[in-house]
């Protein structure tokens, strides 16, 4: 890796040269200046960059080695980098080097200009800004800048006195970005200013402890493993559409991060991506990224609700492990698998709907969900794995569909409140392995009983314009007046009452839920009650609910 400290003169020279030549040719000229130093740095860093992510049990030890080794490597290279521009700058950008010297109050030697880089870089821009770029630099007061040419690419970095790090150049932003690591703790925000940057390398911004915000544009296609690990002050992360992957433990222990919105362009989220983000309360997931990496939100103890978008098929192992405040989970009917320990230690979870599309619930999936009160297992599964509901001490009722043929050992061990177990099949159809620890074999199992219908319905408020009602009837779709979910059989609707009896004749509800508001109805708000009936199926009971919704005529 080669870091070049650059003054405002050098930055101008690089920008001028880049207008007439590709970035590769500009930085290729500087690389041979000290091949031994570049080779030595590359040999020290390549092994760590290619290492596979450590297992969850050991990954806490890995950062200590990185922190100890990197500063030693940079201290050895520092003297060579400060001397190098004195040999290369005059030959490469001689015309540009003359312009700033003419604007200086007094002449200085090249040697003194290079030994006092931070002051020299700011002085010309503050005293005599010439262009918009010069004005920007004078206002920002660049305190540290350079070029990282590791791997044959060139990433230009500029850090101002307000803590804003601006990145330019091309390729993947490398780890060990700075030549002088002492500036890491001064970075508060990061801005990308070149569409030729394509990704963030492993450990790219690892342990930037004062970084508070970052906007990652869509041309950054990948976020590497541990890219923002231990960025403990990071509060705001904006991910633009276009990003494709989020690496292993990419945002691990970002303990100040409160929300994250993952665009649909993301197709892969690796394991433990948001591990131990203890203040994370709001999550929007990509519908195209299965959660099969494992442990994606493990230890997100402030997360209270999650809506998994339709399109996701897998909820991987440990996905919501130890999300102790999680109370609401919405699972779409595209999900087919819930992985091992996916919801273990979700202590606040009282109920959860499991769609029939699920054909596999792995071992310990809901272990230690101590607030879970009842569960209706999906008709798509054929067995209940070991420890699935172990130690669910508040669990009182379980519905097991007739397709289930085996209940494995300890599936309900430690469920001390369990009183009712209903099974859809015959007594001889179900095999239960005994655990000897408060298993369901101690209970009387009700055979040939259909599962509870999970249909849910609630009212909404719809609006109708009075001007339109003066001329003709208006129709409202079922979805416009009623929220309906989890219905198992055919659903029908029937009008029950209207808040103002004499106006009941102005309303009609078809069996499919379409509401007709008849013309000449007066202005006002009308409260309507209707019955919503689900006929049920071979696996689920029938169900009828009374739903109230409102219609405002304005």
C-alpha positions as CSV (number, residue, x, y, z in Angstrom):
1,X,0.0,0.0,0.0
2,X,1.3,3.4,-0.9
3,X,0.1,6.6,0.8
4,X,1.1,10.0,-0.7
5,X,0.6,13.0,1.4
6,X,-0.4,15.8,-0.9
7,X,-0.5,19.6,-0.6
8,X,-2.9,21.8,-2.5
9,X,-0.2,22.1,-5.2
10,X,-0.1,18.4,-5.7
11,X,-3.9,18.0,-5.7
12,X,-4.1,20.6,-8.5
13,X,-1.4,18.7,-10.4
14,X,-3.2,15.4,-10.0
15,X,-6.5,16.9,-11.1
16,X,-4.9,18.5,-14.2
17,X,-3.2,15.4,-15.2
18,X,-6.3,13.3,-14.7
19,X,-8.1,15.4,-17.4
20,X,-5.7,14.2,-20.1
21,X,-4.9,10.7,-18.8
22,X,-6.7,7.8,-17.1
23,X,-6.3,7.6,-13.3
24,X,-4.2,4.4,-13.7
25,X,-1.5,6.2,-15.7
26,X,-1.3,9.0,-13.2
27,X,-0.7,6.8,-10.2
28,X,1.3,4.2,-12.1
29,X,4.0,6.9,-12.6
30,X,4.3,7.4,-8.9
31,X,4.3,3.8,-7.8
32,X,7.8,2.7,-9.0
33,X,9.3,5.5,-7.0
34,X,9.8,3.2,-4.0
35,X,8.9,-0.4,-5.0
36,X,10.5,-2.0,-1.9
37,X,8.2,0.0,0.4
38,X,5.1,-0.9,-1.6
39,X,6.0,-4.6,-1.7
40,X,6.7,-4.7,2.0
41,X,3.3,-3.0,2.8
42,X,1.4,-5.3,0.5
43,X,3.0,-8.4,2.0
44,X,1.9,-7.3,5.5
45,X,-1.8,-6.6,4.6
46,X,-2.8,-9.2,2.0
47,X,-3.2,-12.1,4.4
48,X,-5.7,-10.2,6.6
49,X,-7.7,-8.9,3.6
50,X,-8.3,-12.5,2.2
51,X,-9.0,-14.2,5.6
52,X,-12.5,-15.7,5.9
53,X,-14.7,-14.3,8.7
54,X,-14.0,-15.9,12.1
55,X,-16.7,-18.0,13.8
56,X,-19.0,-16.1,16.1
57,X,-17.3,-17.4,19.2
58,X,-13.9,-16.1,18.2
59,X,-14.5,-13.0,16.2
60,X,-14.2,-10.7,19.1
61,X,-10.4,-11.5,19.3
62,X,-9.6,-10.6,15.7
63,X,-9.8,-6.8,15.9
64,X,-7.1,-6.7,18.6
65,X,-4.5,-8.1,16.2
66,X,-5.5,-5.6,13.5
67,X,-5.3,-2.6,15.8
68,X,-1.9,-3.6,17.1
69,X,-0.2,-4.3,13.7
70,X,-1.4,-1.5,11.5
71,X,0.1,1.5,13.4
72,X,3.5,-0.2,13.4
73,X,3.4,-0.6,9.6
74,X,2.5,3.0,9.1
75,X,5.1,4.4,11.4
76,X,7.8,2.7,9.3
77,X,6.6,4.1,6.1
78,X,6.0,7.7,7.3
79,X,9.5,9.1,6.7
80,X,9.7,7.7,3.2
81,X,6.4,9.2,2.1
82,X,7.1,12.7,3.3
83,X,10.4,12.7,1.3
84,X,9.0,11.1,-1.9
85,X,7.1,14.2,-3.3
86,X,10.4,16.2,-3.3
87,X,11.8,13.8,-6.0
88,X,8.7,13.3,-8.1
89,X,6.7,16.5,-8.0
90,X,8.9,18.9,-10.1
91,X,9.3,16.4,-13.0
92,X,5.6,15.5,-13.2
93,X,3.7,18.8,-12.6
94,X,6.3,21.6,-13.0
95,X,3.9,24.1,-14.7
96,X,1.2,23.6,-12.0
97,X,3.8,23.9,-9.2
98,X,4.7,27.5,-10.3
99,X,1.2,28.9,-10.1
100,X,0.6,28.7,-6.4
101,X,4.1,30.0,-5.7
102,X,3.3,33.2,-7.5
103,X,0.4,33.9,-5.1
104,X,2.4,33.4,-1.9
105,X,3.3,36.5,0.2
106,X,6.9,35.4,0.3
107,X,9.0,32.8,-1.5
108,X,9.9,29.5,0.2
109,X,12.0,26.6,-0.7
110,X,10.5,23.3,-1.8
111,X,12.0,21.7,1.3
112,X,10.2,24.0,3.7
113,X,7.0,23.6,1.8
114,X,7.1,19.9,2.2
115,X,8.0,19.8,5.9
116,X,5.0,22.0,6.9
117,X,2.3,20.3,4.8
118,X,-0.9,21.1,6.8
119,X,-0.2,24.9,7.0
120,X,1.1,25.1,3.4
121,X,-2.0,23.3,2.0
122,X,-4.4,25.8,3.6
123,X,-2.4,29.1,3.3
124,X,-2.8,29.7,-0.5
125,X,-6.5,28.8,-0.4
126,X,-7.3,31.1,2.5
127,X,-5.3,34.1,1.2
128,X,-6.0,33.9,-2.5
129,X,-8.7,31.4,-3.7
130,X,-8.7,31.2,-7.5
131,X,-11.4,28.7,-8.4
132,X,-14.6,27.1,-6.9
133,X,-12.4,24.2,-5.8
134,X,-10.0,26.6,-4.1
135,X,-12.9,28.3,-2.4
136,X,-14.2,25.0,-1.1
137,X,-10.9,23.9,0.3
138,X,-10.4,27.3,1.9
139,X,-13.8,27.0,3.6
140,X,-13.3,23.4,4.6
141,X,-9.8,23.8,5.8
142,X,-8.3,20.5,4.8
143,X,-6.2,19.2,7.6
144,X,-5.1,15.9,6.1
145,X,-5.1,14.5,2.6
146,X,-3.4,11.9,0.5
147,X,-3.6,9.2,-2.2
148,X,-3.8,5.4,-1.4
149,X,-2.5,3.4,-4.4
150,X,-2.8,-0.1,-2.9
151,X,-3.7,-2.7,-5.5
152,X,-3.0,-0.6,-8.5
153,X,-6.0,1.7,-7.9
154,X,-6.0,5.2,-6.5
155,X,-8.3,6.5,-3.8
156,X,-7.9,10.2,-2.9
157,X,-8.9,11.2,0.6
158,X,-9.4,14.7,2.1
159,X,-10.2,15.3,5.8
160,X,-11.4,18.8,6.8
161,X,-11.3,20.4,10.2
162,X,-15.0,19.6,10.8
163,X,-14.4,15.9,10.5
164,X,-15.8,15.4,7.0
165,X,-13.9,12.8,5.0
166,X,-14.3,13.2,1.2
167,X,-13.4,10.2,-1.0
168,X,-12.5,10.4,-4.7
169,X,-10.6,8.3,-7.2
170,X,-11.5,4.8,-8.4
171,X,-11.9,1.2,-7.3
172,X,-12.5,-0.3,-3.9
173,X,-11.9,1.9,-0.9
174,X,-9.1,-0.1,0.9
175,X,-8.6,-0.9,4.6
176,X,-5.8,1.1,6.2
177,X,-6.9,4.1,4.1
178,X,-4.8,6.7,5.9
179,X,-1.0,6.9,5.9
180,X,-1.3,8.3,9.4
181,X,-3.8,6.4,11.5
182,X,-3.9,9.2,14.1
183,X,-6.4,11.0,11.9
184,X,-8.9,8.1,12.2
185,X,-10.5,9.4,15.4
186,X,-11.1,12.9,13.7
187,X,-13.5,11.4,11.1
188,X,-17.2,12.3,11.8
189,X,-18.8,11.9,8.4
190,X,-18.0,10.4,5.1
191,X,-18.9,11.7,1.6
192,X,-18.3,9.9,-1.7
193,X,-17.4,12.2,-4.5
194,X,-16.6,9.9,-7.4
195,X,-18.8,7.4,-9.3
196,X,-15.7,5.4,-10.1
197,X,-15.5,4.1,-6.6
198,X,-17.1,0.6,-6.6
199,X,-17.0,-0.9,-3.1
200,X,-15.8,-0.9,0.5
201,X,-13.1,-3.4,1.4
202,X,-13.1,-5.6,4.5
203,X,-12.5,-3.6,7.6
204,X,-12.6,-0.4,5.5
205,X,-13.8,1.9,8.3
206,X,-13.2,-0.6,11.2
207,X,-13.3,1.1,14.6
208,X,-13.8,4.7,13.3
209,X,-15.1,5.5,16.8
210,X,-16.3,9.1,16.2
211,X,-17.9,8.4,12.8
212,X,-21.5,9.6,13.2
213,X,-23.1,9.5,9.7
214,X,-22.5,8.1,6.2
215,X,-24.4,8.1,2.9
216,X,-23.4,5.2,0.7
217,X,-24.4,5.8,-3.0
218,X,-25.7,3.2,-5.4
219,X,-22.4,2.9,-7.3
220,X,-20.8,1.4,-4.2
221,X,-21.9,-2.2,-5.0
222,X,-20.5,-4.1,-2.0
223,X,-19.9,-3.4,1.7
224,X,-17.1,-5.6,2.9
225,X,-16.8,-7.8,6.0
226,X,-16.5,-5.8,9.3
227,X,-16.6,-2.6,7.2
228,X,-18.1,-0.5,10.0
229,X,-17.4,-2.9,13.0
230,X,-17.2,-1.1,16.3
231,X,-18.1,2.3,14.9
232,X,-19.7,3.0,18.2
233,X,-20.9,6.6,17.4
234,X,-22.5,5.8,14.1
235,X,-26.1,7.0,14.3
236,X,-27.1,7.5,10.6
237,X,-26.6,5.1,7.7
238,X,-28.2,5.8,4.3
239,X,-28.0,3.0,1.8
240,X,-28.9,4.0,-1.8
241,X,-30.6,1.7,-4.3
242,X,-27.9,0.0,-6.3
243,X,-25.9,-1.5,-3.4
244,X,-25.9,-5.3,-3.9
245,X,-24.4,-6.9,-0.8
246,X,-23.7,-6.3,2.9
247,X,-20.8,-8.3,4.3
248,X,-20.3,-10.4,7.4
249,X,-20.5,-8.4,10.6
250,X,-20.5,-5.2,8.5
251,X,-22.2,-3.1,11.1
252,X,-21.4,-5.2,14.2
253,X,-21.6,-3.3,17.5
254,X,-22.7,0.0,15.9
255,X,-24.3,0.6,19.3
256,X,-25.7,4.1,18.4
257,X,-27.4,3.0,15.2
258,X,-31.2,3.5,15.5
259,X,-32.6,2.7,12.1
260,X,-31.7,1.0,8.8
261,X,-33.4,0.8,5.5
262,X,-32.0,-1.8,3.1
263,X,-32.9,-1.2,-0.5
264,X,-34.4,-3.9,-2.7
265,X,-31.2,-3.9,-4.8
266,X,-29.5,-5.7,-2.0
267,X,-29.6,-9.5,-2.7
268,X,-27.2,-10.8,-0.1
269,X,-26.9,-10.0,3.7
270,X,-24.2,-12.0,5.3
271,X,-24.2,-13.4,8.8
272,X,-24.3,-11.1,11.9
273,X,-24.4,-8.0,9.7
274,X,-26.1,-6.0,12.4
275,X,-25.0,-8.0,15.4
276,X,-25.3,-6.2,18.8
277,X,-26.7,-3.0,17.4
278,X,-28.3,-2.4,20.7
279,X,-30.3,0.8,19.9
280,X,-31.7,-0.4,16.5
281,X,-35.5,0.1,16.7
282,X,-36.5,0.5,13.0
283,X,-35.6,-1.9,10.2
284,X,-36.8,-2.0,6.6
285,X,-35.6,-5.1,4.8
286,X,-34.9,-5.8,1.1
287,X,-37.5,-8.1,-0.4
288,X,-34.8,-9.8,-2.5
289,X,-32.3,-10.7,0.3
290,X,-33.0,-13.9,2.2
291,X,-31.9,-13.9,5.8
292,X,-30.0,-17.2,5.5
293,X,-26.7,-15.7,6.4
294,X,-27.5,-16.3,10.1
295,X,-27.5,-14.0,13.1
296,X,-28.3,-10.9,11.0
297,X,-30.0,-9.1,13.9
298,X,-28.7,-11.1,16.9
299,X,-28.5,-9.1,20.1
300,X,-30.6,-6.1,18.7
301,X,-32.1,-5.7,22.1
302,X,-34.1,-2.5,21.4
303,X,-35.9,-3.9,18.3
304,X,-39.7,-4.2,19.0
305,X,-41.2,-5.1,15.7
306,X,-40.2,-6.4,12.3
307,X,-42.1,-6.9,9.1
308,X,-40.5,-9.4,6.7
309,X,-41.4,-8.4,3.1
310,X,-43.1,-10.7,0.7
311,X,-40.4,-12.4,-1.4
312,X,-38.1,-13.6,1.4
313,X,-38.0,-17.4,1.6
314,X,-35.7,-18.0,4.6
315,X,-35.3,-16.8,8.1
316,X,-31.9,-18.2,8.9
317,X,-30.4,-19.5,12.1
318,X,-30.0,-17.0,15.0
319,X,-31.6,-14.3,12.9
320,X,-33.4,-12.7,15.9
321,X,-31.6,-14.4,18.7
322,X,-31.7,-12.4,21.9
323,X,-34.0,-9.7,20.5
324,X,-35.5,-9.4,24.0
325,X,-38.0,-6.6,23.3
326,X,-39.4,-8.0,20.0
327,X,-43.2,-8.2,20.3
328,X,-44.4,-8.2,16.8
329,X,-43.2,-10.2,13.8
330,X,-45.0,-10.3,10.4
331,X,-44.0,-13.3,8.3
332,X,-45.3,-13.5,4.7
333,X,-46.5,-16.6,2.9
334,X,-43.4,-16.7,0.8
335,X,-41.3,-18.0,3.8
336,X,-40.6,-21.7,3.7
337,X,-38.0,-22.2,6.5
338,X,-37.4,-20.9,10.0
339,X,-33.8,-21.7,11.0
340,X,-32.3,-23.1,14.2
341,X,-32.7,-20.7,17.2
342,X,-34.1,-18.0,14.9
343,X,-36.2,-16.5,17.7
344,X,-34.5,-17.9,20.8
345,X,-34.6,-15.6,23.8
346,X,-37.2,-13.3,22.3
347,X,-38.6,-12.8,25.8
348,X,-41.3,-10.3,24.9
349,X,-42.9,-12.2,22.0
350,X,-46.5,-13.2,23.0
351,X,-47.8,-14.5,19.7
352,X,-46.7,-15.1,16.1
353,X,-48.5,-16.1,13.0
354,X,-46.8,-18.9,11.0
355,X,-48.1,-19.2,7.4
356,X,-48.8,-22.7,5.9
357,X,-46.0,-22.0,3.3
358,X,-43.5,-22.9,6.1
359,X,-42.4,-26.6,5.7
360,X,-39.5,-26.6,8.1
361,X,-39.0,-25.2,11.6
362,X,-35.6,-26.2,12.9
363,X,-34.3,-27.1,16.4
364,X,-34.8,-24.5,19.1
365,X,-36.5,-22.0,16.8
366,X,-38.6,-20.5,19.7
367,X,-36.7,-21.7,22.7
368,X,-36.9,-19.5,25.8
369,X,-39.7,-17.3,24.3
370,X,-41.0,-17.0,27.9
371,X,-44.0,-14.7,27.0
372,X,-45.4,-16.8,24.2
373,X,-48.9,-17.8,25.1
374,X,-50.3,-19.8,22.2
375,X,-49.1,-21.2,18.9
376,X,-50.8,-22.6,15.9
377,X,-48.3,-24.6,13.9
378,X,-48.5,-24.3,10.1
379,X,-50.2,-27.1,8.1
380,X,-47.0,-27.3,5.9
381,X,-44.8,-29.0,8.5
382,X,-44.6,-32.8,9.1
383,X,-42.7,-32.8,12.4
384,X,-41.8,-30.7,15.4
385,X,-38.1,-30.5,16.0
386,X,-36.3,-31.0,19.3
387,X,-36.3,-28.0,21.7
388,X,-38.6,-26.0,19.3
389,X,-40.6,-24.5,22.2
390,X,-38.5,-25.6,25.2
391,X,-38.8,-23.4,28.3
392,X,-41.7,-21.3,26.9
393,X,-43.1,-21.0,30.4
394,X,-46.2,-19.0,29.5
395,X,-47.3,-21.3,26.6
396,X,-50.9,-22.5,27.4
397,X,-52.3,-23.8,24.1
398,X,-50.8,-25.6,21.1
399,X,-52.6,-26.5,17.8
400,X,-50.8,-29.2,15.9
401,X,-52.0,-29.9,12.3
402,X,-52.8,-33.4,11.1
403,X,-49.8,-33.4,8.7
404,X,-47.4,-33.6,11.7
405,X,-46.5,-37.2,12.4
406,X,-43.7,-36.8,15.0
407,X,-42.9,-34.6,18.0
408,X,-39.2,-34.9,18.8
409,X,-37.6,-35.0,22.2
410,X,-37.8,-31.9,24.4
411,X,-40.0,-30.0,21.8
412,X,-42.1,-28.7,24.7
413,X,-39.9,-29.4,27.7
414,X,-40.1,-26.9,30.5
415,X,-43.5,-25.5,29.2
416,X,-44.9,-25.5,32.8
417,X,-48.1,-23.6,31.9
418,X,-49.1,-25.8,28.9
419,X,-52.7,-27.0,29.4
420,X,-54.3,-27.7,26.0
421,X,-52.9,-29.6,23.1
422,X,-55.1,-30.1,20.0
423,X,-54.1,-32.5,17.2
424,X,-55.9,-32.6,13.8
425,X,-55.2,-36.3,13.1
426,X,-56.0,-39.5,14.8
427,X,-54.3,-40.8,17.9
428,X,-52.3,-43.5,16.1
429,X,-51.0,-40.9,13.6
430,X,-48.7,-39.0,16.0
431,X,-45.4,-40.2,17.6
432,X,-44.2,-38.4,20.6
433,X,-40.6,-38.8,22.0
434,X,-40.6,-38.4,25.8
435,X,-38.2,-36.1,27.5
436,X,-39.1,-36.6,31.1
437,X,-39.3,-32.8,31.7
438,X,-42.8,-31.6,31.5
439,X,-43.4,-32.8,28.0
440,X,-46.8,-33.0,26.4
441,X,-47.0,-36.7,27.2
442,X,-48.2,-35.6,30.7
443,X,-51.3,-34.0,29.1
444,X,-54.5,-35.2,27.6
445,X,-54.2,-34.6,23.9
446,X,-57.4,-33.8,22.0
447,X,-57.4,-35.7,18.7
448,X,-59.3,-34.9,15.6
449,X,-59.5,-31.2,16.4
450,X,-59.0,-28.6,13.8
451,X,-56.6,-25.7,14.4
452,X,-57.8,-22.3,15.5
453,X,-58.6,-20.0,12.5
454,X,-56.0,-17.2,12.6
455,X,-58.0,-14.7,10.5
456,X,-57.6,-11.1,11.6
457,X,-59.9,-8.2,10.5
458,X,-60.0,-4.6,11.5
459,X,-61.9,-1.5,10.2
460,X,-60.6,1.5,8.3
461,X,-61.9,5.0,7.5
462,X,-62.9,5.8,3.9
463,X,-63.9,9.1,2.3
464,X,-66.5,9.9,-0.3
465,X,-67.0,13.3,-2.0
466,X,-70.5,14.7,-1.6
467,X,-70.4,16.3,-5.1
468,X,-70.1,12.8,-6.7
469,X,-72.9,11.4,-4.5
470,X,-75.3,14.0,-5.8
471,X,-75.0,12.4,-9.3
472,X,-74.5,8.7,-8.8
473,X,-73.7,5.9,-6.4
474,X,-70.1,5.4,-5.2
475,X,-68.4,2.0,-4.7
476,X,-65.6,1.3,-2.2
477,X,-63.4,-1.9,-2.4
478,X,-63.2,-4.2,0.5
479,X,-59.5,-3.2,1.1
480,X,-60.7,0.4,1.3
481,X,-62.8,-0.2,4.4
482,X,-61.4,-3.4,6.1
483,X,-57.9,-4.8,6.8
484,X,-58.0,-8.5,6.4
485,X,-55.2,-11.0,7.0
486,X,-54.5,-14.7,7.5
487,X,-57.9,-15.9,6.3
488,X,-57.9,-19.7,5.7
489,X,-61.2,-20.3,3.9
490,X,-63.7,-18.5,1.8
491,X,-64.5,-15.1,3.4
492,X,-68.0,-13.4,3.1
493,X,-69.3,-10.1,4.4
494,X,-72.7,-8.9,5.7
495,X,-74.0,-5.5,6.8
496,X,-75.2,-5.4,10.4
497,X,-75.9,-1.8,11.3
498,X,-75.3,1.9,10.6
499,X,-74.8,4.5,13.4
500,X,-77.8,6.5,12.1
501,X,-80.5,4.0,11.5
502,X,-82.5,6.0,9.1
503,X,-79.5,6.2,6.8
504,X,-78.9,2.4,6.6
505,X,-80.8,2.3,3.3
506,X,-77.9,4.3,1.8
507,X,-75.4,1.5,2.3
508,X,-75.0,-1.9,0.9
509,X,-72.2,-4.5,1.4
510,X,-71.8,-7.3,-1.2
511,X,-70.7,-10.8,-0.1
512,X,-67.3,-10.1,-1.5
513,X,-66.9,-7.0,0.7
514,X,-67.5,-4.2,-1.9
515,X,-69.4,-1.3,-0.2
516,X,-71.9,0.7,-2.2
517,X,-72.8,4.2,-1.0
518,X,-76.0,5.3,-2.6
519,X,-76.5,8.8,-4.1
520,X,-78.1,11.7,-2.2
521,X,-76.6,10.7,1.1
522,X,-76.0,13.8,3.3
523,X,-72.7,15.0,4.5
524,X,-71.4,13.5,7.7
525,X,-69.5,10.6,9.3
526,X,-71.2,7.2,9.4
527,X,-70.1,4.2,11.5
528,X,-70.9,0.8,9.9
529,X,-70.7,-2.6,11.5
530,X,-70.5,-5.8,9.4
531,X,-69.8,-9.5,9.9
532,X,-66.8,-11.0,8.4
533,X,-67.0,-14.8,8.1
534,X,-64.3,-17.3,7.2
535,X,-65.7,-20.7,6.3
536,X,-62.4,-22.5,7.3
537,X,-60.8,-25.6,5.8
538,X,-60.1,-29.2,6.6
539,X,-57.3,-28.0,8.9
540,X,-58.8,-24.8,10.3
541,X,-62.1,-24.0,12.1
542,X,-64.6,-21.5,10.8
543,X,-64.6,-18.1,12.3
544,X,-66.9,-15.0,12.3
545,X,-65.8,-11.5,13.5
546,X,-67.7,-8.2,13.8
547,X,-65.8,-5.4,12.3
548,X,-66.5,-1.6,12.5
549,X,-65.4,0.9,9.9
550,X,-66.3,4.5,9.1
551,X,-67.3,6.4,6.0
552,X,-66.9,10.2,5.8
553,X,-69.0,12.1,3.3
554,X,-67.4,15.5,2.7
